[in-house]
Amino acid sequence: MYDYLIVGAGLFGATFAEQAKKNGKSCLVIDRRDHIAGNIHTELVEDIWVHRYGAHIFHTSDREVWDYVNRFTEFNQYINSPVAVYKDELYNLPFNMNTFSKLWGIKTPKEAQEEIARQVAKECISNPKNLEEQALSMVGRDVYEKLVKGYTEKQWGRDCKDLPSFIIKRLPLRFRYDNNYFNDRFQGIPMDGYTNMISSMLEGIEVRLGVDYLEHREELDALCEHVIYTGAIDEFYGYSLGVLEYRMVRFETEVLDEENYQGNAVVNYTEREVPYTRIIEHKHFAFGTQPKTVISREYPAEWTRGKEPYYPINNDVNMNLYQKYKELSEKEEKVIFGGRLGEYKYYDMDKVIRSAFCCLDRCNLERK
């Protein structure tokens, strides 16, 4: 018998298992994939750590979480500073003075603020009814047309006029020359990859890969006192109330016989006519100097059952459905749901760990 069966060897499951073990609890971690680390899994290709399921940059202002992950790995000093390509033009992200200077040939924050205010006033939008109107009422037409519209439509597979305004709750405008995408105090990427970090967290804990909990539920439940489930909550219940919606991402990764393909780790392509949203050049996450390089093109796509879900579509319909599943889950005596899929919530990595800490509290386990 195990005290805890943890379904999912990603960041949530590894955090809970590591802390439960320190509390003297016996744990079995299973995952239906053939590797640990979930969507932050990294693998070496041409001596380059490749993010198999898309780029993951760890960033947080939560000192407890930052200190926690630094127990298991050493982080580099990578600062996320993506650039955007629109036709033959190149812009810095997030929207900052470098962006505005390139757009309008201005130099000062005052000039940028005045130009944005002029464009916003010209739209005369007081009550945005869709994403396009929401964006125009915040940043004006130039920023929207070149840097928001096409990228967003590719990401969601729909015209911006057909998307709800809440998707863009805010578009950060920085009136300073600062290309750092995140405002968080701590930022970086594990120097030996995320998978090795998760491996360190799971040291001394039994892990079984290629095991599908839902196919062997009765047998696995008999092995444990409690289940921490990080899979999709609707799948757990056999989609009995309906299917929660996601967007997914398809990756095309290739090795190139050149040292430096695009000069930056992340380059967004904001025209809708370009089928991918961005190209990741993995070596630049680690300041690599290898003779070859590895790039990944990311193609957003409609999610279907059996595919890997990435981004929850948190509109009213889906959130109402999730709430019904949540009510079912709260009646479970043995199972606790957690993580991105179990809670139907898009989490940054630090928030995943914080959620796992809350799960420990719920189980009356101390953080150690």
C-alpha positions in Angstrom: 0.0 0.0 0.0 1.1 3.6 -0.8 -0.1 6.6 1.1 -0.4 8.5 -2.2 -0.8 7.6 -5.8 0.2 10.6 -7.9 -1.2 10.5 -11.4 1.0 12.6 -13.6 4.8 13.1 -13.4 4.7 16.8 -14.3 5.6 19.7 -12.1 2.5 19.5 -9.9 2.8 15.8 -9.3 6.6 16.0 -8.7 6.2 18.8 -6.2 3.5 17.0 -4.3 5.4 13.7 -4.3 8.7 15.3 -3.2 7.0 17.1 -0.3 4.9 14.1 0.7 8.0 11.9 0.9 9.6 14.5 3.2 6.5 14.1 5.4 7.2 10.4 5.7 4.6 9.4 3.2 5.0 6.6 0.6 4.3 7.6 -2.9 3.8 6.0 -6.3 4.0 8.3 -9.3 2.6 7.2 -12.6 2.4 8.8 -16.1 0.9 7.5 -19.3 3.7 9.1 -21.3 7.1 7.5 -21.7 8.9 10.3 -19.9 8.6 12.4 -16.7 8.2 16.2 -16.6 5.0 16.5 -18.5 4.9 19.4 -20.9 8.2 20.9 -19.6 10.1 17.8 -20.7 13.4 18.6 -22.3 15.7 16.4 -24.3 19.2 16.7 -25.7 19.5 17.1 -29.5 22.9 18.0 -30.9 24.0 18.9 -27.4 21.1 21.4 -27.2 18.4 21.2 -24.6 15.2 21.1 -26.7 11.8 22.0 -25.1 9.8 19.2 -26.6 6.4 20.7 -25.9 7.1 24.4 -26.5 9.2 27.0 -24.8 9.0 27.2 -21.0 10.7 30.1 -19.2 10.5 30.0 -15.4 9.6 33.3 -13.9 8.2 34.3 -10.6 8.0 36.9 -7.9 7.2 34.2 -5.3 10.4 33.9 -3.3 9.3 30.7 -1.6 8.7 29.0 -4.9 12.0 30.4 -6.4 14.0 29.0 -3.4 12.2 25.7 -3.8 13.0 25.0 -7.4 16.6 26.1 -6.8 17.0 23.1 -4.5 16.9 20.8 -7.5 18.8 22.6 -10.3 20.9 25.6 -11.1 19.1 28.3 -13.2 20.9 30.4 -15.9 20.3 34.1 -16.3 18.1 33.9 -19.4 15.8 37.0 -19.9 12.9 36.5 -22.2 13.0 39.2 -24.9 11.0 38.0 -27.9 10.8 39.9 -31.2 7.9 40.0 -33.6 8.1 39.8 -37.4 5.3 41.6 -39.4 5.9 41.3 -43.2 9.4 42.7 -43.5 9.4 44.7 -40.3 10.9 43.6 -36.9 9.6 44.8 -33.5 10.5 44.3 -29.9 8.1 42.6 -27.5 6.4 43.3 -25.1 5.1 46.6 -26.4 7.6 49.2 -25.2 9.5 52.3 -26.3 11.6 50.3 -28.8 8.4 49.1 -30.4 6.8 52.5 -30.5 10.0 54.2 -31.8 10.0 51.7 -34.7 6.3 52.2 -35.4 6.2 55.9 -35.3 9.7 57.3 -35.3 9.3 58.9 -31.9 11.7 59.0 -29.0 9.9 60.0 -25.8 7.2 58.3 -23.6 5.1 61.4 -23.9 5.1 61.2 -27.7 4.2 57.5 -27.5 1.3 58.1 -25.1 -0.1 60.9 -27.1 0.0 58.8 -30.3 -1.8 55.9 -28.6 -4.3 58.2 -27.1 -5.0 59.8 -30.5 -5.5 56.4 -32.1 -7.7 55.1 -29.3 -9.9 58.3 -29.4 -10.3 57.9 -33.2 -11.9 54.4 -32.7 -14.7 55.8 -30.4 -15.2 52.5 -28.6 -16.7 52.9 -25.1 -18.1 49.4 -24.6 -16.0 46.7 -26.4 -18.1 43.9 -27.6 -15.4 41.6 -28.9 -11.6 41.1 -28.8 -10.9 43.4 -31.7 -12.8 46.3 -30.1 -11.2 45.6 -26.8 -7.7 45.8 -28.3 -8.4 48.9 -30.3 -9.8 50.6 -27.2 -6.5 49.9 -25.4 -3.6 50.2 -27.9 -5.0 51.8 -31.1 -5.0 50.5 -34.6 -1.3 50.4 -35.5 -0.3 48.1 -32.6 -3.4 46.0 -33.1 -3.1 45.5 -36.9 0.6 44.7 -36.9 1.2 42.9 -33.6 -2.1 41.6 -32.2 -4.6 40.7 -34.8 -2.9 38.1 -37.0 -1.2 36.4 -34.1 -4.3 36.2 -32.0 -6.4 34.9 -34.9 -3.9 32.1 -35.5 -3.7 31.3 -31.8 -7.5 30.8 -31.5 -8.4 29.8 -35.0 -11.0 32.6 -35.3 -11.4 36.1 -36.4 -10.8 38.7 -33.6 -14.4 40.0 -34.2 -15.6 36.5 -33.2 -13.6 36.2 -30.0 -14.8 37.5 -26.7 -13.2 40.6 -25.3 -12.1 38.9 -22.0 -9.3 37.0 -23.8 -7.3 40.2 -23.9 -8.0 41.5 -20.4 -5.0 43.8 -20.7 -2.3 44.6 -23.2 0.8 45.8 -21.3 2.2 49.0 -22.6 5.6 49.9 -21.3 6.8 53.5 -21.8 10.4 52.6 -21.3 13.1 51.0 -23.4 12.9 47.6 -21.8 12.6 44.3 -23.8 12.3 42.0 -20.7 8.9 40.3 -21.3 8.3 39.5 -17.7 8.1 41.8 -14.7 8.9 39.1 -12.2 11.8 39.4 -9.9 13.3 35.9 -10.7 13.7 34.4 -14.1 15.7 31.7 -15.8 15.9 28.2 -17.3 17.5 25.1 -15.7 21.0 24.8 -17.0 20.7 21.0 -17.4 17.1 21.0 -18.6 13.7 20.7 -16.9 13.6 17.0 -17.0 16.7 16.7 -14.9 15.1 19.1 -12.4 12.0 16.9 -12.2 14.2 13.8 -11.9 16.0 15.4 -8.9 12.6 16.1 -7.3 11.5 12.5 -7.8 14.7 11.0 -6.4 13.9 8.0 -4.1 10.3 7.9 -5.3 8.9 5.0 -7.3 7.9 6.1 -10.8 6.1 4.0 -13.4 5.9 5.3 -17.0 3.6 4.2 -19.7 0.8 3.5 -17.2 -2.7 4.9 -18.0 -4.5 5.4 -14.7 -8.0 5.4 -16.3 -7.4 2.1 -18.0 -6.3 0.5 -14.7 -8.2 2.5 -12.2 -9.5 -0.3 -10.0 -6.2 -2.0 -9.8 -4.3 1.2 -9.0 -6.8 2.5 -6.5 -6.4 -0.7 -4.6 -2.7 0.2 -4.1 -3.2 3.5 -2.3 -5.0 5.4 0.4 -5.3 8.6 -1.6 -5.1 9.7 -5.3 -3.7 13.0 -6.5 -5.0 13.3 -10.0 -3.5 15.8 -12.5 -5.2 14.5 -15.7 -8.2 16.1 -17.4 -11.1 16.3 -15.0 -13.7 15.7 -17.7 -11.8 12.6 -18.9 -11.8 11.3 -15.3 -15.6 11.3 -15.4 -15.8 9.8 -18.9 -16.9 13.1 -20.4 -20.3 12.3 -18.8 -21.3 15.9 -18.6 -19.7 17.1 -21.8 -16.2 17.8 -23.2 -14.1 20.8 -22.0 -12.5 22.7 -24.9 -8.8 23.4 -25.4 -6.5 24.8 -28.1 -3.5 22.6 -28.9 -0.1 23.2 -30.6 1.6 21.2 -33.2 5.4 21.4 -33.4 7.8 21.0 -36.4 11.3 20.6 -35.1 14.4 20.3 -37.2 18.2 20.4 -36.9 19.9 23.0 -39.1 23.5 22.8 -40.2 24.2 26.3 -39.2 25.3 28.0 -36.0 22.7 30.7 -35.6 19.4 30.7 -37.5 17.4 33.7 -36.2 19.6 35.3 -33.5 16.9 35.1 -30.7 15.3 32.3 -28.8 11.7 33.4 -29.6 10.5 35.1 -32.8 6.8 35.6 -33.2 5.2 35.9 -36.7 2.2 38.1 -36.4 0.7 37.9 -40.0 -2.2 35.6 -40.2 -0.9 34.4 -43.6 2.1 32.8 -42.0 0.8 29.5 -40.7 2.9 29.2 -37.5 2.8 31.6 -34.6 6.5 31.6 -33.7 9.8 29.9 -34.2 11.9 28.8 -31.2 15.6 28.5 -31.5 16.4 26.4 -28.4 20.2 27.0 -28.1 19.6 30.7 -27.3 17.8 29.7 -24.1 21.2 28.7 -22.9 23.6 31.0 -24.8 24.7 28.0 -26.8 27.7 28.0 -29.2 27.2 24.5 -30.7 28.0 24.3 -34.4 24.4 23.3 -35.3 21.1 24.6 -34.1 17.6 23.2 -33.5 14.4 25.2 -34.3 10.7 24.5 -33.6 7.9 26.0 -35.5 4.6 26.2 -33.5 1.3 25.7 -35.3 -1.9 26.3 -33.2 -4.7 23.9 -34.0 -8.1 22.8 -32.8 -8.0 20.2 -30.1 -9.7 16.9 -30.4 -9.9 14.1 -27.9 -6.8 11.9 -27.9 -4.6 14.9 -28.6 -2.5 16.8 -26.0 -4.5 19.7 -24.6 -2.6 22.9 -24.1 -4.7 26.0 -23.5 -8.1 25.8 -21.8 -10.8 27.9 -23.5 -12.1 29.6 -20.4 -15.3 31.1 -21.8 -18.6 31.0 -20.0 -19.7 27.8 -21.6 -16.6 25.9 -20.6 -16.4 27.4 -17.2 -20.0 26.5 -16.4 -19.2 22.9 -17.5 -16.0 22.8 -15.4 -17.9 24.0 -12.4 -20.3 21.0 -12.7 -17.3 18.7 -12.9 -15.7 20.5 -9.9 -18.9 19.9 -7.9 -18.6 16.2 -8.7 -14.9 16.2 -7.7 -15.6 17.7 -4.3 -17.7 14.6 -3.5 -14.7 12.3 -4.0 -13.4 10.9 -0.8 -10.2 9.5 -2.1 -9.3 11.7 -5.1 -7.9 15.2 -5.1 -7.6 17.0 -8.5 -4.8 19.4 -9.3 -2.7 21.0 -12.0 -3.5 22.5 -15.3 -5.8 19.8 -16.5 -7.3 18.8 -13.2 -8.3 22.4 -12.4 -8.9 23.4 -16.1 -6.7 26.5 -15.7 -3.8 27.8 -17.6 -0.9 28.0 -15.1 2.5 29.5 -15.2 5.0 27.2 -13.7 5.4 29.0 -10.4 1.6 29.0 -10.0 1.6 25.2 -10.6 4.0 24.8 -7.7 2.0 27.2 -5.5 -1.1 25.1 -6.3 0.7 21.9 -5.3 1.7 23.6 -2.0 -2.0 24.4 -1.4 -2.8 20.7 -2.1 -0.3 19.8 0.6 -2.1 22.0 3.0 -5.4 20.4 2.1 -3.8 17.0 2.9 -2.5 18.4 6.2 1.1 17.9 5.1 3.8 20.4 6.1 6.0 22.2 3.5 9.6 21.2 4.1 
